[in-house]
Amino acid sequence: MVEKKTISFEEALRELEEIAEKLERGTLSLEDSIKAYERGMELKKICSERLVDAEAKIEFLSKAPSGEIVKTTVKKKKDETPSKPVEEDLF
């Protein structure tokens, strides 16, 4: 079992997908299914925490010089133009 602090988001997600496939196949014993489910719940928690952390970092990086949070989407449609001019480009 990989420890929470050393497993990457991608590794946790990959392992979670493998567990889901095994459970869907129905080939595990009841005891193994319960263990797999418990591990899956641990991995789900790790992934959720990593996503919350990433969202917080993005929100921090999206703050305007005034300290106000600038809410933007990651993907914009080709014909979409910003409603107000961007004060500063971070990148």
Stockholm file with secondary structure:
# STOCKHOLM 1.0

chainA/1-91         MVEKKTISFEEALRELEEIAEKLERGTLSLEDSIKAYERGMELKKICSERLVDAEAKIEFLSKAPSGEIVKTTVKKKKDETPSKPVEEDLF
#=GR chainA/1-91 SS CCCTTTCCHHHHHHHHHHHHHHHHHTCSCHHHHHHHHHHHHHHHHHHHHHHHHHHHHHHHHTBCTTSCBCCCCSSCCTTCCCSSCCSCCCC
#=GC SS_cons        CCCTTTCCHHHHHHHHHHHHHHHHHTCSCHHHHHHHHHHHHHHHHHHHHHHHHHHHHHHHHTBCTTSCBCCCCSSCCTTCCCSSCCSCCCC
//
